[in-house]
């Protein structure tokens, strides 16, 4: 079974990024970022971005690969 140690949830309406970290079998909110707050990850030392400047907060509709195959 694959384990995802960190998840970023992007809320396009609130224009925030919520960082969830795995602790045991559950995720907990490690940070909620907005505006010019810096997003950094312990999984990628030295890497950081400012979501407000890099993430396009739009109302994109995502489709599954199956939906893309349909005419």
C-alpha positions as CSV (number, residue, x, y, z in Angstrom):
1,X,0.0,0.0,0.0
2,X,1.3,3.4,-0.9
3,X,1.6,6.1,1.7
4,X,1.2,9.8,1.0
5,X,3.0,11.7,3.8
6,X,1.8,15.2,2.8
7,X,-1.3,16.5,0.9
8,X,-2.0,20.0,-0.3
9,X,-5.6,21.0,-0.7
10,X,-6.2,24.0,-2.9
11,X,-9.4,25.9,-2.3
12,X,-10.1,28.1,-5.4
13,X,-13.0,30.0,-3.7
14,X,-11.2,30.8,-0.5
15,X,-7.8,31.2,-2.4
16,X,-6.0,29.1,0.3
17,X,-3.8,26.1,0.4
18,X,-4.2,23.7,3.3
19,X,-1.3,21.4,4.1
20,X,-2.2,18.0,5.6
21,X,0.4,15.7,7.1
22,X,0.0,12.0,7.8
23,X,0.4,11.1,11.5
24,X,-0.1,7.4,12.1
25,X,-3.3,6.5,10.0
26,X,-4.8,10.0,10.1
27,X,-4.1,13.4,8.5
28,X,-3.9,16.6,10.5
29,X,-3.9,20.2,9.3
30,X,-0.3,21.4,9.5
31,X,-0.9,24.8,7.9
32,X,-3.4,26.9,6.1
33,X,-1.8,29.5,3.8
34,X,-3.2,32.5,2.0
35,X,-1.9,35.7,0.5
36,X,1.8,36.0,0.5
37,X,2.5,33.2,3.0
38,X,5.2,30.8,1.9
39,X,4.5,27.2,1.2
40,X,7.5,24.9,2.1
41,X,7.7,21.2,2.4
42,X,9.8,19.1,4.7
43,X,9.8,16.5,1.9
44,X,11.7,18.9,-0.4
45,X,14.3,20.7,1.7
46,X,15.0,24.2,0.3
47,X,11.9,24.2,-2.0
48,X,9.3,26.9,-1.4
49,X,6.7,28.9,-3.3
50,X,4.2,31.7,-2.6
51,X,0.9,30.0,-3.7
52,X,-0.8,33.4,-4.3
53,X,1.8,34.2,-6.9
54,X,2.1,30.7,-8.5
55,X,-1.2,29.0,-8.2
56,X,-4.1,29.9,-10.6
57,X,-7.2,29.9,-8.4
58,X,-9.7,29.1,-11.1
59,X,-12.8,27.0,-11.3
60,X,-11.3,24.3,-13.4
61,X,-13.4,21.2,-14.0
62,X,-11.2,18.1,-13.7
63,X,-12.2,14.9,-15.5
64,X,-11.1,11.4,-14.9
65,X,-9.2,9.5,-17.6
66,X,-12.3,7.5,-18.4
67,X,-14.4,10.7,-19.0
68,X,-11.7,12.0,-21.3
69,X,-12.0,8.9,-23.5
70,X,-15.7,9.3,-24.0
71,X,-16.9,11.1,-27.2
